[in-house]
Amino acid sequence: MSRLTINNVTKGFKNHPVLSDISFQTETGEILGIFGRNGSGKSTLLKILFGTLKPDTLNGFLDSEKYLPSKNVQLRNIAYLPQNNFLPKDIKVRNVVPLYFSNGDIQDKIFFDPRIAKIENQRIGTLSHGERRYLEILMISRLPHEFILLDEPFSMIEPLYQDAIKELLLSIKKDKGIILTDHYYFDVLQITDRNVLIKNGTTIQIRDKSDLVENGYISKLKVS
């Protein structure tokens, strides 16, 4: 088991502070959900954790070692799936997987997934949003990285694939630590072990929907 501890993340752009005191802890074997309204800094936080955006301050540890996001790529600590699709559209599924995985065993594990077997002869650009997102998450899950960051994995996904992605994430969490953000709070709460809300630049612990209502993230009408 590995534990990621993040304390006092701050980030501002020019004279506009976005994150003022973000702190949380997560570990392999669990899924952490991060909620927040548009502009609250969720994507900013994930980019900081991955190392593609420099924070103003960050005090973090991966187990007992100082956590340095800028070294993620070479250390293979954290993988990141952004909101935008990253796979080339004009290549067939059966040809795109070997571009990212040279290991035949890993390729087989991806191709033997029944949902991928159905689409392996299709070009990436012809896949539905759910099919493409499922493929991307499945590929990310086969990387050796201990932690996975997912930015809006359920957004605009057809219900069939929302359920498929939830099943996939639950099946891989025994070996991975998963941090995800999404506005589809119902789907997130179904699979997460712990949750936080980013509000006014800081983190608030969230237990259930009632905490999201109390902190103004969702209305009572939505809950009912």
Buried (B, 14 or more C-beta within 10 A) or exposed (E): EBBBBBBBBBBBEEEEBBBBEBBBBBBBBBBBBBBBEEEBBBBBBBBBBBBBBEBBEBEBBBEEEEBEBEEBBEBEBBBBBBBEBEBEEEBBBBEBBEEBBEEEEBBEBBEEBEBBEEBBEBBBEEBBEBBBBBBBBBBBBBBEBBBBBBBBBBBEBEEEBBBBBBEBBEEBBEEBBBBBBBBBBEBBBEBBEBBBBBBEBBBBEBEEBEBBBEEEBBEEEEEE
